Amino acid sequence: MLKAVLFDLDGTLLNTLPDLHTSVNVALAELGLPPRTEDEVRSFVGNGVDKLIERALGAARAEPLPYGDDLHARAKALFQAHYADHMADETAPYPGVIELLGALRDRGIIRAVISNKYDDAVQVVCAQYFGDLCDLAIGESEEIPPKPAPDGSWKALKMLGIDAGEAVYVGDSDVDAQTAHNASLRFIGVTWGFRSREVLERAGAEVIVDTAEELLAVLAKEW
C-alpha cells in the first residue's frame, strides 16, 4: 500500500524558473558577462546550484577575473545572495498542485520533497508555499549530495520509517528518474516542468502524466 510520495521541487511542484533566471542574470551582470535566456536557464537546472552556475558561466569559466577571485565561487555567491531575497518574486505552484497535496494529506499519504536546490532555499519555499501540506523537505547540503545520488531519498525514508516499496518518486526530469532508480523507488514523470516527455521516455519512465489531476488518479489506484 502506498504510504508516501516523494516529490522533486523545481519543475514538479513549483515553477521556479522566472526567479532562477533573474538571479542567474543578476550574477552574470555583476561579473560583466552576457545574460542567459530563460530557455537556457531551464536547460541548466536540475543538478544543483554548482552545475547551474557552471553551465551559466559556460566558456567564461576559463577566463580569470581582474581581482583574482575564483569565477565560479564569485558567481555562486552573487546568485545565492540575490536568490535568497527574490526566490518568491514570481515563483508559484503549478496548476492543481495545492489540491493534489491536500488530497494526499486528507488520505493520510505522507508528502516529502527531495530537491537539488540548496537546503536553506528548500526550507524557505516549502514553508511559504506548502505549510503543513509538506511533511518533510530535504535539499542539497554538505551531508546530502545532489541527485541522482539517492542519499536524500534514503534519508527521507529512514526519517519517515517506511520502506522504498511503500513510496513513489515524482519528478519532471531524467535526473529524477535516475534518482528513483538509484533509491529503488518507483517513478512517475510529469510533463509540465523543465523537461519534455521525450526526455522522460528516454530516461525509462514507465508512467508519465500531464496534469496534477491525472497524477492523483494514478496514485489513488495504490491506496
C-alpha positions as CSV (number, residue, x, y, z in Angstrom):
1,M,0.0,0.0,0.0
2,L,1.2,3.5,-0.8
3,K,2.3,5.4,2.3
4,A,4.4,8.3,0.9
5,V,5.0,10.3,-2.2
6,L,8.5,11.9,-2.6
7,F,8.4,14.9,-4.9
8,D,11.0,16.8,-6.8
9,L,10.5,20.6,-6.2
10,D,11.6,22.8,-9.1
11,G,9.7,21.9,-12.2
12,T,7.4,19.5,-10.4
13,L,5.7,21.3,-7.5
14,L,6.8,24.8,-8.2
15,N,7.6,26.8,-11.3
16,T,10.8,28.5,-10.0
17,L,12.2,29.2,-13.4
18,P,11.5,33.0,-13.6
19,D,13.2,33.7,-10.3
20,L,16.1,31.4,-11.1
21,H,16.5,33.1,-14.4
22,T,16.6,36.6,-12.9
23,S,19.1,35.7,-10.2
24,V,21.4,34.0,-12.7
25,N,21.4,37.1,-14.9
26,V,22.0,39.4,-11.9
27,A,25.1,37.4,-11.0
28,L,26.3,37.4,-14.6
29,A,25.8,41.1,-14.9
30,E,27.8,41.8,-11.8
31,L,30.7,39.9,-13.4
32,G,30.3,41.8,-16.7
33,L,29.1,38.7,-18.5
34,P,26.3,38.5,-21.0
35,P,22.8,37.3,-19.9
36,R,21.2,33.9,-20.5
37,T,17.8,33.4,-21.9
38,E,15.1,31.7,-19.8
39,D,15.2,28.6,-22.1
40,E,18.9,28.4,-21.5
41,V,18.5,28.5,-17.7
42,R,15.7,25.9,-18.0
43,S,18.2,23.6,-19.5
44,F,20.8,24.4,-16.9
45,V,18.8,23.5,-13.8
46,G,18.3,20.0,-12.3
47,N,21.7,19.1,-11.0
48,G,22.1,21.5,-8.1
49,V,23.4,25.1,-7.8
50,D,27.1,24.3,-8.6
51,K,26.1,22.8,-12.0
52,L,23.7,25.6,-12.6
53,I,26.4,28.2,-12.2
54,E,28.9,26.1,-14.2
55,R,26.5,25.9,-17.1
56,A,25.5,29.6,-16.9
57,L,29.2,30.7,-17.0
58,G,30.0,28.4,-19.9
59,A,33.3,29.4,-21.6
60,A,33.7,32.3,-19.3
61,R,34.8,29.8,-16.6
62,A,38.2,29.7,-18.2
63,E,38.7,33.5,-18.0
64,P,40.5,34.9,-14.9
65,L,38.8,37.8,-13.2
66,P,40.8,41.1,-12.8
67,Y,40.6,40.8,-9.0
68,G,41.9,37.3,-9.0
69,D,38.8,35.7,-7.5
70,D,37.5,32.3,-8.4
71,L,34.9,32.9,-11.1
72,H,32.6,30.1,-10.1
73,A,32.7,30.8,-6.4
74,R,32.1,34.5,-7.0
75,A,29.2,33.8,-9.4
76,K,27.6,31.3,-7.0
77,A,27.8,33.8,-4.1
78,L,26.2,36.5,-6.2
79,F,23.5,34.2,-7.3
80,Q,22.7,32.9,-3.9
81,A,22.7,36.4,-2.3
82,H,20.2,37.6,-4.9
83,Y,18.1,34.5,-4.9
84,A,17.8,34.5,-1.1
85,D,15.9,37.8,-1.3
86,H,14.0,37.1,-4.5
87,M,13.2,33.4,-4.6
88,A,9.5,34.0,-4.3
89,D,9.0,37.0,-6.6
90,E,7.4,35.1,-9.4
91,T,7.6,31.5,-8.3
92,A,4.3,29.7,-8.0
93,P,2.8,26.2,-7.6
94,Y,1.9,24.5,-10.9
95,P,-1.9,24.3,-11.6
96,G,-3.5,21.6,-9.4
97,V,-0.5,21.1,-7.1
98,I,-2.0,22.5,-3.9
99,E,-5.2,20.5,-4.4
100,L,-3.1,17.4,-5.1
101,L,-1.1,17.8,-1.9
102,G,-4.3,18.5,0.0
103,A,-5.9,15.3,-1.3
104,L,-2.9,13.3,-0.3
105,R,-2.9,14.8,3.2
106,D,-6.6,14.0,3.6
107,R,-5.9,10.4,2.6
108,G,-3.1,10.1,5.1
109,I,-0.4,9.9,2.5
110,I,2.9,11.4,3.6
111,R,4.2,14.2,1.3
112,A,8.0,14.8,1.2
113,V,10.2,17.0,-1.0
114,I,13.7,15.8,-2.2
115,S,15.3,18.6,-4.2
116,N,18.6,19.6,-5.7
117,K,18.0,23.2,-4.6
118,Y,20.3,24.1,-1.7
119,D,18.7,23.1,1.5
120,D,18.2,26.6,3.0
121,A,16.2,27.7,0.0
122,V,14.2,24.4,0.0
123,Q,13.1,25.0,3.6
124,V,12.0,28.6,2.8
125,V,9.9,27.9,-0.3
126,C,8.3,24.8,1.1
127,A,7.3,26.6,4.3
128,Q,6.0,29.5,2.3
129,Y,4.1,27.7,-0.4
130,F,3.0,24.5,1.2
131,G,3.0,24.8,5.0
132,D,1.5,21.6,6.5
133,L,0.9,20.2,3.1
134,C,4.6,19.2,3.1
135,D,5.7,16.8,5.9
136,L,9.4,16.8,5.1
137,A,11.7,18.7,2.9
138,I,15.4,17.8,2.1
139,G,17.7,19.8,-0.2
140,E,21.3,19.6,-1.2
141,S,23.7,20.2,1.6
142,E,27.2,19.1,2.8
143,E,25.7,15.8,4.0
144,I,23.3,15.3,1.1
145,P,24.9,15.2,-2.3
146,P,22.9,16.3,-5.3
147,K,20.6,13.9,-7.2
148,P,20.8,11.4,-8.8
149,A,22.6,10.3,-5.7
150,P,19.9,8.5,-3.6
151,D,21.0,9.9,-0.2
152,G,18.2,12.4,0.1
153,S,15.6,9.8,-0.7
154,W,17.1,7.3,1.7
155,K,17.3,9.9,4.5
156,A,13.6,10.7,3.9
157,L,12.5,7.1,4.0
158,K,14.5,6.5,7.2
159,M,13.1,9.6,8.9
160,L,9.6,8.6,7.9
161,G,10.0,5.0,8.9
162,I,8.8,3.5,5.6
163,D,10.3,1.1,3.0
164,A,11.1,2.0,-0.6
165,G,8.3,-0.3,-1.7
166,E,5.7,1.9,0.1
167,A,6.7,5.1,-1.7
168,V,6.9,6.6,-5.1
169,Y,9.1,9.4,-6.5
170,V,7.5,12.1,-8.7
171,G,9.6,14.3,-10.9
172,D,10.0,16.2,-14.2
173,S,13.4,15.2,-15.4
174,D,15.9,12.4,-16.3
175,V,17.8,13.2,-13.1
176,D,14.6,12.4,-11.1
177,A,14.1,9.2,-13.0
178,Q,17.7,8.1,-12.2
179,T,17.3,9.2,-8.6
180,A,14.3,7.0,-8.2
181,H,16.2,4.1,-9.8
182,N,19.2,4.6,-7.5
183,A,16.9,4.7,-4.5
184,S,14.9,1.6,-5.6
185,L,11.7,3.7,-5.8
186,R,9.0,3.6,-8.4
187,F,9.0,6.7,-10.6
188,I,6.2,8.8,-12.1
189,G,7.2,11.5,-14.6
190,V,5.4,14.8,-15.1
191,T,5.4,16.7,-18.3
192,W,4.5,20.3,-17.1
193,G,8.0,21.0,-15.8
194,F,11.5,21.7,-17.2
195,R,12.0,18.7,-19.4
196,S,9.9,17.1,-22.2
197,R,8.0,13.9,-22.4
198,E,10.7,12.6,-24.8
199,V,13.4,13.2,-22.1
200,L,11.4,11.3,-19.6
201,E,10.7,8.4,-22.0
202,R,14.4,8.2,-22.8
203,A,15.1,8.1,-19.1
204,G,13.0,5.0,-18.8
205,A,9.9,6.5,-17.2
206,E,7.1,3.9,-17.5
207,V,4.4,6.2,-16.1
208,I,4.1,9.8,-17.3
209,V,1.3,12.2,-16.5
210,D,0.3,15.5,-18.0
211,T,-1.7,17.1,-15.1
212,A,-1.9,17.1,-11.4
213,E,-5.3,15.6,-11.6
214,E,-4.0,12.7,-13.7
215,L,-1.2,12.2,-11.2
216,L,-3.7,12.0,-8.3
217,A,-5.8,9.4,-10.2
218,V,-2.6,7.3,-10.8
219,L,-1.7,7.5,-7.1
220,A,-5.3,6.7,-6.0
221,K,-5.0,3.3,-7.6
222,E,-2.5,2.3,-4.9
223,W,-4.5,3.5,-1.8
